[in-house]
Amino acid sequence: MHFLKKYQKIVKFTCLATFSLGAGWLYYQVKTTKKILSNALDTSILSIVEPTAIEKAKDDDFFVIDITGDPNRQETSYLQKWNALKFSFAKRLLVLASSDNRFLRKRAVRQLARIKKLETWQYSQLADMIDARTAVGLARTPGVEPRLFNNPPLRFLGHTHDMIVDVMKNLLVNLHATSQHPCMGYFISKAFVDLHEVEKFGGDDITPYELKNFIQTSEELLPTCLESLLHHASLGKYAKDIAELNGLPLLMEIHNRFKDNITVTATICRIISYLSMHKDLLDEMYKSGWVGLLAQWVKHDDVRISIPASKALANLDSDEDPVYLQRLYPLHPSTRIVQTPGVDVVFVHGLLGGVFFTWRQRKRNQDPLGFLESLTQKNSTCINKQCTEKKKKIETSDPVMREFMEEFETHAASGCLCNDYDFVWEDIPVNTNETALGPYCCSGYKYVCMENNEDDCYTNCWPRDWLAQDCDRLRIIGVNYETNLSLWTPICPVEKVKTLEERSDELIEQLERVEVGRRPIVWVTHSMGGLMVKCLLNKASESSDKKIRDLYTNTRGLVFYSTPHFGSSVASFSQASALVIWPSIEVQELQKNSPLLIQIHQKFLKLTENHPMKIVTFVETKPTVVSAMKFKFFVVEPDSGNPGYGEYYEIPLDHLGICKPASRHSFLYQKVLHMITSILDNNGPV
C-alpha cells in the first residue's frame, strides 16, 4: 500500500498502458481473423448470391442455417452449432465452385476440401449437391474427405457371373460392329465358344481344342476380355465408343467383383485413363462413380494403378487445359498445381521398357529380369514387410573399420555426426572423362540427414517418389510406348509400324498438347529413349512452329543411361539369322554403325554447338544376363555409349540395372538430382 501511494502516478500510467496494449492486441487479432476469413471466402460475392428472405423460405434454408436452434432446443451443444456453421459454409462454397470464374472456382474447391469432421448425413447431402467439375477438383486436392463422393450405382447387382459375361460379350460385339477393329473380331472368335459367333467373325479354322486352351475357365474370361478392351481403348479413336455403348457401368461392376485382383484393377484403371482423353465424357464418368474411385486409386501403392488414375483425373479436370494422350503419364504432381513448376523433367524409357517398371529401384543382388515379380501382390507384401524391418548393422572383420563404424553409429544415434568423414555414393563410376564434375561423395552430416529422412520402402518409380521430394517446383512426365523385338510378334493392323522418326513426331505432338516447352526442360532417357529425344530435338530445331521449336530452345539438360548413339552389336544379325529372327523396325534401326543413327548424332552435336546444354552420360561396364541359358553380352559398349560431349561416367552395372539406383545414396540418382537442382536454381540458359 505504501508503494501504491508513493508511486500512484506510475501505477496509473502502467495500468493505462497495459489496458491500451491489450485493447490494441485484441483489435489486431480481430482484424487479422477477419482478413483470413475474407481471403478464404469473398464475402462480397456471397452477398450477391445471398437469396432474399422469400427465396430462403422457398429454398429450404439452402444458404443459411439457423445455428441458434429452435426455442424448444436450447440445449444444442456447441459442437452441433459449430458443425452447422461449417455445413452452411460448405454449401456456400459449393455455390462459388460453380462460378464462371476459374480462379474463384479453384479457390472454393481448395477451401471445401479443408472442411473436416461433419456428420455423415451432411457429407451425404454435400455429395448430392456436388457437380462433376467440382468433384474432379476435389479428387485432385490433397486430404479430401472420401465421403464427399457418392458411392457408385450398382446396375448389375442381381446379375450372375454368366450374365455379366454375356453383357461383356455384347459390348465387345457392338464395339467390333462400330469400329471393325480386326483385333476385336479375332478375340471374339477365339474367346467365345458359340459356333454361330465363331462363324460370324471368320473363325472357320478354330477348333474346340484351341478354344479350350485359350480360355481355361469362365473365371478367366472377364480378365481376358479386359485386356482386349484395353488394347481397343489404347487406339484413341475407339475409346469413346466404350462409354457410348454403356461400358462404364459394366467396368464398375467387374471392378466390384474383382477388387482383390490387382491385375484386373490395373487394367481397368488404364482403360479409364484412355477414356479420360475425351473430356466430354466427364458427366457420364461421374454418374458411374469413377471420379470418387479415381480419388482413392491416386493413393494406391501400385504404380500401375496410381499413375493412370492421376492421368485420368488430370485429363478430366476442366479447370486445367493440358490433355495427356496415350504416350504420356503425369508422375508429379498428382494433384492440382498451386505453385507453377520451374522445370519440366521428361523420362523416356528404352526398347521393351515401360513407365511402370523401367524407373524402379534396383534391389541388390537381384536378377535384373525379375521386373514382373516386383509388381505382383505377393512381392508387394514382402516389400511392405521390409519397410518395417530395421537396418542391419554392418559387420566387418577389419578392426579399424569396426572401430570407425562403432564411432559412426554412436554419433549417428546422438544426431551429431562429425564432419570429419566424407561418404562416397553407391554405384560410383569406374571411369570418367575430363569434363566429369561429380559429386562423388557428401559430408557425414548430410549423409545422416538423408538417412533420417529417407523412407526405407521400396519404390517402383523413383522419379515420382524420390525426385519429387528432393527437388521442389518440378513437373515430372513419363513417356510410355510399346516396342517389339521381332515382326513375328502379333502386331495390330490398325497401328502402323513406326520408325524412330515417326515415334519422335508422335511424341512432339503429344508433348505440345501438355505445354512442354514453355519452361526449361530436362530429358532423362534410357537406351533407345535417348535416340528418340535426339531425333526429337533435331526436328524441333528445324520447325517453323514456335511451340515445337521451344522444345529445343528450352532444353537445359539431357541424361543418357546407356544410349547406343552408334548402334549395338546385339542388333546386328547375319542375313541368315535375320530371316529366322525377322527383327522389328526398332531392332533394325539399332544395328551397329547404322547410317541413320550416325546422321542423327551428327546433327545433334551441331545443335549443342549452337545451344549448349548440360549432358550427363552413364554407360554400363558389365554384361547383361538374358534367358534361362544365362547368356551374357554387352547391349551398349562404351565406344557406342559415349556421345563425345558433356560428362561421361562408366558404371559397374549391366544394361537393365543402369537406370535403377539402389537407393537415394546412389551416384546414378544423386548426379541427376544435382544437375536438375542447378538448372532449377539458374532457371536460364546454361
C-alpha positions in Angstrom: 0.0 0.0 0.0 2.8 2.3 0.8 4.3 1.6 -2.6 1.0 2.4 -4.4 0.6 5.7 -2.6 4.2 6.7 -3.2 4.1 5.8 -6.9 0.4 6.4 -7.6 1.1 8.1 -11.0 3.4 5.4 -12.2 0.9 2.7 -11.3 -1.9 4.6 -13.1 0.2 5.1 -16.1 1.2 1.4 -16.1 -2.3 0.2 -15.9 -3.4 2.6 -18.6 -0.6 1.4 -20.9 -1.4 -2.2 -20.2 -5.1 -1.7 -21.0 -4.2 0.2 -24.2 -1.8 -2.6 -25.3 -4.4 -5.2 -24.5 -7.1 -3.4 -26.5 -4.7 -2.9 -29.4 -3.8 -6.6 -29.4 -7.4 -7.6 -29.3 -8.2 -5.2 -32.2 -5.3 -6.7 -34.2 -6.5 -10.2 -33.6 -10.0 -9.4 -34.7 -8.7 -7.6 -37.8 -6.3 -10.5 -38.7 -9.1 -13.1 -38.3 -11.4 -11.0 -40.5 -8.7 -10.8 -43.1 -8.2 -14.6 -43.1 -11.9 -15.2 -43.4 -12.1 -12.7 -46.2 -9.3 -14.5 -48.1 -11.0 -17.8 -47.5 -14.2 -16.6 -49.0 -15.1 -13.5 -50.9 -18.0 -12.1 -48.8 -18.9 -9.5 -51.5 -19.7 -12.4 -53.8 -21.7 -14.1 -51.1 -23.8 -11.0 -50.8 -24.6 -11.2 -54.5 -25.6 -14.9 -54.4 -27.4 -14.5 -51.0 -31.1 -15.1 -51.6 -33.9 -12.8 -50.4 -36.0 -13.6 -47.4 -38.7 -15.0 -49.7 -36.2 -17.2 -51.6 -34.8 -18.5 -48.3 -38.2 -19.8 -47.2 -38.8 -21.4 -50.6 -35.3 -23.0 -50.8 -35.5 -24.8 -47.5 -32.7 -22.7 -45.9 -30.3 -23.7 -48.6 -27.8 -20.9 -48.0 -28.4 -20.1 -44.3 -28.8 -22.5 -41.3 -30.1 -21.1 -38.1 -27.3 -22.2 -35.7 -29.1 -20.6 -32.7 -31.6 -23.5 -32.8 -35.3 -23.8 -32.2 -36.5 -22.2 -29.0 -37.5 -25.7 -27.8 -34.0 -27.0 -28.5 -31.9 -24.6 -26.4 -29.7 -27.5 -25.3 -28.0 -27.8 -28.6 -24.3 -28.4 -28.0 -21.5 -26.1 -29.1 -20.2 -28.9 -31.3 -23.5 -29.1 -33.2 -23.6 -25.4 -33.7 -20.0 -25.5 -35.0 -20.8 -28.3 -37.4 -23.9 -26.4 -38.6 -21.8 -23.4 -39.3 -19.2 -25.4 -41.2 -22.0 -27.1 -43.1 -23.5 -23.7 -44.1 -20.1 -22.5 -45.1 -19.5 -25.6 -47.2 -22.8 -25.1 -49.1 -21.8 -21.5 -49.8 -18.5 -22.7 -51.2 -20.3 -25.1 -53.5 -22.2 -22.2 -55.0 -18.8 -20.5 -55.6 -17.4 -23.7 -57.1 -20.0 -23.4 -59.8 -18.9 -19.9 -60.7 -17.8 -18.9 -64.2 -14.6 -17.6 -62.8 -11.9 -20.2 -62.9 -9.7 -18.7 -60.2 -12.7 -18.4 -57.9 -13.8 -22.0 -58.6 -10.4 -23.5 -57.8 -10.1 -21.4 -54.6 -13.6 -22.5 -53.4 -12.7 -26.2 -54.1 -9.5 -25.9 -52.0 -11.4 -24.4 -49.1 -14.1 -27.0 -49.4 -11.6 -29.9 -49.2 -10.3 -28.4 -45.9 -13.7 -28.8 -44.1 -13.5 -31.9 -41.9 -15.5 -33.8 -39.2 -19.0 -33.1 -40.4 -21.9 -35.5 -39.8 -22.4 -38.4 -42.2 -25.8 -37.0 -43.4 -24.1 -33.6 -44.0 -21.4 -35.3 -46.2 -24.2 -37.2 -48.0 -26.1 -34.0 -48.7 -23.0 -32.2 -49.9 -22.1 -35.2 -52.2 -25.6 -34.9 -53.8 -25.0 -31.2 -54.4 -21.6 -31.5 -56.0 -21.4 -31.4 -59.8 -18.9 -33.3 -62.0 -16.4 -30.5 -62.4 -16.3 -29.8 -58.7 -15.9 -33.5 -57.9 -12.8 -33.7 -60.1 -11.3 -30.7 -58.5 -11.9 -32.3 -55.0 -10.4 -35.6 -56.2 -7.2 -33.7 -57.2 -7.0 -31.9 -53.9 -4.8 -33.4 -51.1 -6.6 -34.6 -48.0 -10.1 -34.5 -49.4 -12.8 -36.3 -47.4 -13.9 -39.5 -49.3 -17.4 -39.1 -48.1 -17.8 -36.1 -50.4 -18.2 -38.6 -53.3 -21.3 -40.7 -53.7 -21.0 -44.5 -53.8 -21.1 -45.9 -57.4 -24.6 -47.0 -58.5 -24.9 -50.8 -58.7 -26.7 -51.5 -62.0 -25.8 -55.2 -62.2 -26.4 -56.2 -58.6 -28.7 -59.1 -59.4 -26.6 -60.5 -62.3 -24.8 -63.8 -62.0 -21.3 -64.3 -63.3 -22.5 -65.8 -66.6 -24.9 -62.9 -67.1 -22.0 -60.4 -66.7 -20.1 -62.5 -69.3 -23.0 -62.2 -71.7 -23.1 -58.4 -71.1 -19.4 -58.2 -71.8 -19.7 -60.3 -75.0 -22.5 -58.0 -76.3 -20.3 -55.0 -75.6 -17.4 -56.4 -77.5 -19.6 -57.5 -80.4 -21.1 -54.0 -80.6 -17.6 -52.4 -80.4 -16.5 -54.6 -83.3 -19.6 -53.7 -85.3 -18.9 -50.0 -84.7 -15.2 -49.9 -85.4 -14.5 -53.0 -87.5 -11.3 -53.4 -85.4 -9.7 -56.6 -86.7 -8.1 -57.4 -83.3 -11.5 -57.2 -81.6 -13.1 -59.5 -84.1 -10.2 -62.0 -83.8 -10.5 -62.0 -80.0 -14.3 -62.6 -80.1 -13.9 -65.5 -82.4 -11.3 -67.1 -80.0 -12.8 -66.2 -76.6 -16.5 -67.2 -77.0 -17.4 -70.8 -77.9 -20.8 -70.0 -79.6 -20.4 -71.6 -83.0 -22.6 -69.0 -84.8 -20.4 -66.2 -83.3 -17.2 -68.0 -84.4 -18.5 -68.3 -88.0 -19.7 -64.7 -87.9 -16.2 -63.4 -87.2 -14.4 -65.6 -89.7 -13.3 -68.4 -87.3 -13.9 -71.4 -89.6 -10.4 -72.7 -88.7 -11.0 -72.5 -84.9 -11.3 -75.9 -83.2 -12.9 -76.6 -79.8 -9.5 -77.7 -78.6 -7.9 -74.3 -79.4 -10.8 -72.6 -77.6 -10.3 -74.8 -74.5 -6.6 -73.9 -74.4 -7.3 -70.2 -74.9 -9.8 -69.8 -72.1 -9.3 -72.4 -69.3 -12.2 -71.4 -67.1 -15.1 -68.9 -67.1 -13.4 -67.1 -64.2 -10.5 -66.2 -66.6 -12.8 -64.9 -69.3 -13.6 -61.5 -67.9 -10.0 -60.5 -67.2 -9.0 -61.7 -70.7 -11.8 -59.6 -72.1 -10.5 -56.6 -70.2 -7.1 -57.0 -71.9 -8.8 -56.9 -75.3 -10.8 -53.9 -74.2 -7.6 -52.2 -73.1 -6.0 -52.6 -76.5 -9.1 -51.3 -78.1 -9.2 -48.2 -75.9 -5.5 -47.5 -76.4 -6.0 -46.7 -80.0 -7.6 -43.4 -79.0 -10.2 -43.1 -81.7 -12.1 -46.2 -80.4 -12.0 -45.3 -76.7 -15.1 -43.1 -76.7 -17.2 -46.0 -78.1 -16.8 -47.9 -74.9 -18.6 -45.2 -72.9 -21.3 -44.6 -75.6 -22.1 -48.3 -75.5 -22.7 -48.2 -71.7 -19.4 -49.8 -70.9 -18.6 -47.7 -67.9 -21.3 -49.3 -65.5 -20.1 -52.7 -66.7 -16.5 -51.9 -65.8 -17.5 -50.7 -62.4 -19.4 -54.0 -61.8 -16.3 -56.0 -62.8 -14.2 -53.9 -60.5 -16.5 -54.6 -57.6 -16.3 -58.4 -58.3 -12.5 -58.4 -58.7 -11.5 -55.9 -56.0 -8.8 -58.2 -54.7 -7.3 -58.8 -58.1 -4.6 -56.1 -58.6 -4.0 -57.0 -62.3 -7.7 -56.6 -63.1 -7.8 -53.3 -61.2 -4.7 -52.0 -63.0 -6.2 -53.0 -66.4 -9.5 -51.2 -65.7 -7.6 -48.1 -64.5 -5.7 -47.9 -67.7 -8.9 -48.2 -69.7 -10.4 -45.3 -67.8 -7.2 -43.3 -68.3 -7.7 -43.7 -72.1 -11.3 -42.7 -71.9 -10.4 -39.6 -69.9 -8.7 -38.2 -73.1 -12.3 -37.3 -74.1 -13.3 -34.5 -71.7 -16.9 -34.6 -72.9 -17.3 -38.0 -71.1 -16.9 -36.3 -67.7 -20.6 -36.3 -66.8 -21.0 -39.9 -67.7 -18.0 -41.0 -65.8 -19.1 -39.0 -62.7 -22.6 -40.6 -62.8 -21.0 -44.0 -63.0 -19.0 -43.3 -59.8 -15.5 -43.3 -61.4 -14.4 -39.9 -60.1 -14.6 -40.9 -56.4 -12.9 -44.3 -57.2 -10.1 -42.5 -59.0 -9.6 -40.3 -56.0 -8.9 -43.5 -54.0 -6.7 -45.0 -56.7 -4.4 -42.0 -56.8 -3.2 -43.0 -53.4 -2.7 -46.7 -54.3 0.7 -48.3 -53.6 0.9 -50.0 -57.0 2.2 -47.6 -59.7 0.2 -49.4 -62.3 -2.9 -48.0 -60.6 -1.9 -44.7 -59.1 -0.2 -43.3 -62.2 -3.0 -43.9 -64.7 -5.5 -42.7 -62.1 -3.6 -39.5 -61.8 -3.6 -39.1 -65.6 -7.3 -39.7 -65.7 -8.2 -37.0 -63.2 -5.7 -34.6 -64.8 -7.5 -35.1 -68.2 -11.0 -34.8 -66.7 -10.1 -31.6 -64.9 -11.8 -28.9 -67.0 -10.0 -26.2 -65.0 -6.7 -27.5 -66.3 -6.0 -27.2 -70.1 -3.4 -29.9 -70.8 -4.5 -33.3 -72.0 -2.2 -36.3 -71.6 -2.6 -38.5 -74.6 -1.7 -42.2 -75.0 2.0 -42.0 -74.6 2.3 -39.6 -71.6 1.7 -40.1 -67.9 2.0 -37.3 -65.2 4.2 -38.7 -62.5 4.3 -35.5 -60.4 2.3 -33.6 -59.2 -0.7 -35.9 -58.9 -2.8 -33.0 -57.5 -3.7 -29.6 -58.8 -0.8 -27.3 -59.3 -0.7 -24.4 -56.8 2.8 -23.3 -57.5 3.9 -23.0 -61.1 6.7 -25.6 -61.9 10.1 -24.2 -62.7 11.3 -27.2 -64.8 9.7 -30.0 -66.7 11.5 -33.3 -66.4 10.6 -35.9 -69.0 11.5 -39.6 -68.6 11.8 -41.7 -71.8 12.4 -45.5 -71.5 14.1 -47.8 -74.0 13.4 -50.9 -76.0 10.9 -53.2 -74.3 10.7 -50.8 -71.3 7.8 -49.0 -69.7 6.9 -46.2 -67.4 5.6 -48.6 -64.8 8.8 -50.7 -64.4 11.8 -49.1 -66.1 12.3 -46.5 -63.4 12.0 -48.8 -60.4 14.6 -49.0 -57.6 17.2 -51.7 -58.0 17.3 -54.5 -55.5 20.8 -55.5 -54.5 21.8 -59.0 -55.8 18.6 -59.4 -57.7 18.0 -60.9 -61.1 17.6 -57.8 -63.3 15.0 -59.5 -65.4 12.7 -60.0 -62.5 10.7 -56.8 -63.0 7.4 -58.6 -63.3 7.9 -60.1 -59.8 8.3 -56.7 -58.2 4.8 -55.7 -59.5 2.9 -58.7 -58.1 0.8 -58.6 -55.0 3.0 -61.3 -53.3 6.1 -59.2 -53.7 4.3 -56.1 -52.5 3.6 -57.8 -49.2 7.3 -58.7 -48.9 8.2 -55.1 -49.7 5.8 -53.7 -47.0 7.4 -56.2 -44.6 10.9 -54.9 -45.5 9.7 -51.4 -44.7 9.1 -52.2 -41.1 12.4 -54.0 -40.5 15.3 -52.2 -39.0 18.5 -51.8 -41.0 21.1 -54.4 -40.3 24.4 -53.3 -38.8 27.4 -53.6 -41.0 29.7 -56.4 -39.9 33.4 -56.4 -40.7 36.4 -58.3 -39.6 38.7 -55.3 -40.1 39.3 -53.8 -36.6 40.0 -50.3 -38.0 36.7 -50.4 -39.9 34.9 -51.8 -37.0 36.1 -49.0 -34.8 35.0 -46.5 -37.3 31.6 -48.0 -37.6 31.1 -48.0 -33.9 32.0 -44.4 -33.7 29.8 -43.6 -36.7 26.8 -45.4 -35.1 27.4 -43.6 -31.7 27.4 -40.1 -33.3 24.6 -41.0 -35.7 22.4 -42.2 -32.8 23.0 -38.9 -30.9 22.1 -36.9 -34.1 25.5 -35.3 -34.3 27.9 -36.9 -36.8 31.3 -35.3 -37.1 32.0 -33.7 -40.4 35.5 -35.3 -40.4 34.1 -38.0 -42.7 33.0 -37.9 -46.3 30.7 -40.7 -47.5 31.1 -41.9 -51.1 27.9 -42.5 -53.0 26.9 -46.0 -54.1 27.3 -47.1 -57.8 30.4 -44.9 -58.1 31.9 -44.7 -61.6 35.0 -46.7 -62.5 36.0 -44.4 -65.3 35.2 -40.8 -66.4 36.3 -38.2 -68.9 37.9 -34.9 -68.2 34.7 -32.9 -68.0 33.1 -35.1 -65.3 32.4 -33.0 -62.2 30.8 -35.4 -59.8 30.0 -35.0 -56.9 31.1 -38.4 -55.8 30.6 -38.0 -52.1 28.9 -35.9 -49.4 29.6 -34.8 -45.9 28.8 -37.0 -42.9 26.2 -34.6 -41.7 24.3 -34.6 -45.0 24.5 -38.4 -45.2 23.0 -38.8 -41.7 20.2 -36.2 -42.5 19.4 -38.3 -45.6 19.4 -41.5 -43.6 17.0 -39.9 -41.1 14.6 -38.5 -43.7 14.8 -41.5 -46.1 11.8 -43.8 -46.4 13.0 -47.4 -46.3 10.1 -48.6 -48.5 10.9 -50.0 -52.0 9.8 -47.8 -54.9 8.7 -48.8 -58.3 9.0 -45.2 -59.6 12.0 -43.3 -58.2 11.3 -40.2 -60.3 7.9 -39.8 -58.6 8.9 -40.9 -55.0 12.4 -39.5 -54.7 12.9 -36.7 -57.2 9.6 -35.0 -56.4 10.5 -34.9 -52.7 14.1 -33.9 -53.0 13.5 -31.1 -55.5 10.7 -28.5 -55.4 8.8 -27.0 -58.3 9.1 -29.8 -60.8 6.6 -31.3 -63.2 7.6 -34.9 -64.0 6.2 -36.7 -67.0 6.8 -40.3 -68.0 6.7 -41.4 -71.7 5.3 -44.9 -72.4 5.4 -46.6 -75.8 5.3 -50.2 -77.0 8.1 -51.9 -78.9 8.9 -55.4 -80.2 12.0 -57.4 -80.9 10.6 -59.3 -83.8 8.0 -58.9 -86.5 6.9 -62.5 -85.7 5.2 -60.8 -82.7 1.5 -60.1 -83.4 1.0 -56.5 -84.4 -2.3 -54.7 -84.5 -3.2 -54.0 -88.2 -4.7 -50.6 -87.2 -1.4 -49.4 -85.7 1.3 -48.6 -88.2 4.8 -50.0 -87.5 6.6 -46.8 -86.5 10.2 -45.8 -87.3 12.4 -43.8 -84.9 11.5 -40.5 -86.7 7.8 -41.3 -86.7 7.8 -42.1 -83.0 9.6 -38.7 -82.5 6.9 -36.9 -84.5 4.2 -38.6 -82.3 6.0 -37.6 -79.1 6.4 -34.0 -80.3 2.6 -33.7 -80.9 1.7 -35.2 -77.5 4.3 -33.1 -75.6 3.0 -29.9 -77.2 -0.5 -30.8 -76.0 0.6 -30.7 -72.4 2.6 -27.5 -72.9 6.1 -28.9 -72.6 8.4 -26.3 -73.9 7.0 -23.3 -72.0 9.7 -23.7 -69.3 13.1 -25.3 -69.0 13.2 -29.0 -69.9 15.4 -31.8 -68.6 15.3 -35.1 -70.5 16.2 -38.4 -68.7 16.5 -41.3 -71.1 17.4 -45.0 -71.1 18.8 -46.8 -74.2 16.6 -46.2 -77.2 14.8 -43.4 -75.4 17.9 -41.3 -75.8 17.8 -41.8 -79.6 14.2 -40.7 -79.7 15.0 -37.5 -77.8 17.9 -36.6 -80.0 15.7 -37.1 -83.1 13.0 -35.1 -81.5 15.4 -32.2 -80.7 16.7 -32.3 -84.3 13.2 -32.0 -85.7 12.1 -29.3 -83.2 15.1 -27.1 -84.1 14.1 -27.1 -87.7 10.4 -26.4 -87.0 8.7 -23.1 -88.0 6.2 -23.6 -85.2 7.4 -21.7 -82.2 5.7 -24.1 -79.7 7.5 -27.0 -81.2 10.8 -25.1 -81.6 10.6 -24.3 -77.9 11.2 -28.0 -77.1 14.7 -27.4 -78.4 15.4 -23.8 -77.3 14.2 -24.6 -73.7 16.1 -27.8 -73.3 18.6 -27.3 -70.5 19.8 -30.8 -69.7 19.9 -34.3 -71.1 20.7 -37.6 -69.3 21.7 -40.7 -71.2 21.5 -44.1 -69.4 23.4 -46.4 -71.8 22.1 -45.0 -75.1 23.6 -46.7 -78.2 24.5 -43.5 -80.1 26.2 -45.6 -82.8 24.1 -48.7 -82.6 24.5 -52.0 -80.8 26.2 -55.2 -81.9 23.4 -57.2 -80.4 21.0 -55.8 -83.0 23.3 -56.8 -85.9 22.4 -60.1 -87.5 23.7 -62.0 -90.4 21.4 -62.4 -93.4 20.6 -66.0 -92.5 19.8 -65.1 -88.8 17.7 -62.1 -89.9 15.5 -64.4 -92.0 14.8 -66.6 -88.9 14.5 -63.8 -86.3 12.8 -61.3 -88.6 13.9 -58.3 -86.4 11.5 -55.5 -85.9 11.9 -52.0 -87.3 13.2 -50.8 -83.9 15.9 -53.5 -83.8 16.9 -52.9 -87.4 17.4 -49.2 -86.7 19.7 -50.1 -83.7 22.3 -52.0 -85.8 25.9 -51.3 -85.2 27.2 -48.2 -87.1 23.7 -47.6 -88.5 23.9 -44.7 -91.1 20.6 -43.3 -89.6 22.0 -43.2 -86.0 25.2 -41.6 -87.2 23.3 -38.9 -89.1 21.0 -38.2 -86.1 24.0 -37.9 -83.8 26.0 -35.6 -86.0 23.0 -33.2 -86.3 22.6 -33.4 -82.5 26.2 -32.4 -81.9 25.8 -29.4 -84.1 22.8 -28.4 -82.0 24.9 -28.5 -78.9 27.3 -26.0 -80.5 24.5 -23.5 -81.2 22.6 -24.2 -78.0 24.9 -25.5 -75.2 23.2 -27.8 -72.7 24.2 -30.0 -69.8 24.7 -33.6 -70.8 25.4 -36.4 -68.4 26.1 -39.9 -69.8 26.1 -43.2 -67.8 27.4 -46.3 -69.6 27.4 -50.0 -68.5 30.6 -51.9 -67.9 29.0 -55.3 -67.1 27.4 -57.7 -69.5 23.6 -58.4 -69.3 22.4 -61.8 -68.5 19.4 -62.9 -70.6 17.2 -66.0 -70.7 17.5 -69.2 -68.6 20.6 -70.2 -70.6 22.4 -67.3 -68.8 23.8 -65.8 -72.0 26.0 -62.7 -71.3 26.5 -59.9 -73.7 27.0 -56.1 -73.8 24.0 -54.3 -75.1 25.8 -50.9 -75.3 29.5 -50.9 -75.4 31.5 -47.8 -74.1 32.5 -46.6 -77.6 28.8 -46.5 -78.7 27.5 -45.1 -75.4 29.9 -42.2 -75.3 28.3 -39.2 -77.2 31.6 -37.2 -77.2 30.0 -34.3 -75.4 29.4 -33.5 -71.7 30.1 -35.5 -68.6 30.8 -39.2 -69.1 30.7 -42.0 -66.5 31.2 -45.7 -66.8 29.2 -47.6 -64.1 29.8 -51.2 -63.0 26.3 -52.3 -63.8 24.5 -54.1 -66.7 22.1 -52.5 -69.2 19.0 -53.2 -67.3 20.3 -52.0 -63.9 22.0 -48.8 -65.0 18.8 -46.7 -64.8 17.8 -48.2 -61.5 19.5 -46.6 -58.5 19.8 -48.9 -55.5 18.9 -46.1 -53.1 18.9 -42.3 -52.7 22.6 -42.6 -52.0 23.3 -43.9 -55.5 25.5 -41.8 -57.7 23.1 -42.6 -60.6 20.4 -40.7 -58.7 22.5 -38.0 -56.9 24.1 -36.8 -60.2 20.7 -36.4 -61.9 19.4 -34.6 -58.8 22.4 -32.3 -58.7 22.0 -31.4 -62.4 18.3 -30.7 -62.1 18.7 -28.7 -58.9 21.4 -26.5 -60.6 19.2 -25.9 -63.6 16.2 -25.1 -61.4 18.3 -22.6 -59.4 19.6 -20.9 -62.5 16.4 -21.1 -64.4 18.0 -19.8 -67.5 20.4 -20.7 -70.3 23.4 -22.8 -69.5 
